[in-house]
Amino acid sequence: MRSQTEVGVALRATIVLLSAQGLSAASISRALGMPPRTVHGCRHRWCAHHVLR
């Protein structure tokens, strides 16, 4: 059984990869069954920590 941390990391990685393919937050949220706000938050955190360094 995977830990909650592993599941979260895998989910965030999926969001970032789908975003890199050009999918909208709305389409990602529908595909993964989560609110668009969660997708936006993940994208924002990833950009703040990886792109702007």
C-alpha positions in Angstrom: 0.0 0.0 0.0 1.3 3.4 -0.9 1.7 6.1 1.7 -0.4 9.3 1.5 2.7 11.3 0.8 3.5 9.1 -2.3 0.0 9.4 -3.6 0.2 13.2 -3.2 3.5 13.4 -5.0 2.2 11.2 -7.8 -0.9 13.4 -8.2 1.1 16.6 -8.3 3.5 15.2 -10.9 0.5 14.1 -13.0 -0.9 17.6 -12.8 2.4 19.2 -13.8 2.9 16.8 -16.7 -0.6 17.3 -18.0 -0.1 21.0 -17.8 3.1 20.8 -19.7 1.1 19.0 -22.5 -1.1 22.1 -22.7 -4.2 20.8 -21.0 -6.3 23.4 -19.2 -6.9 23.4 -15.5 -10.6 22.6 -16.1 -9.8 19.5 -18.3 -7.2 18.3 -15.8 -9.6 18.7 -12.9 -12.3 16.7 -14.8 -9.9 14.0 -15.7 -8.5 13.6 -12.2 -11.8 14.2 -10.4 -10.7 17.2 -8.3 -11.6 20.9 -8.1 -9.9 23.3 -10.6 -8.7 25.2 -7.6 -6.5 22.3 -6.6 -5.0 22.2 -10.1 -4.3 25.9 -10.0 -2.7 25.7 -6.6 -0.4 22.8 -7.7 0.6 24.7 -10.8 1.3 27.9 -8.8 3.4 26.1 -6.3 5.4 24.2 -8.9 6.1 27.4 -10.8 7.1 29.3 -7.7 9.6 26.6 -6.7 10.9 25.4 -10.0 10.6 27.9 -12.8 11.4 31.1 -11.0 14.6 30.0 -9.3 
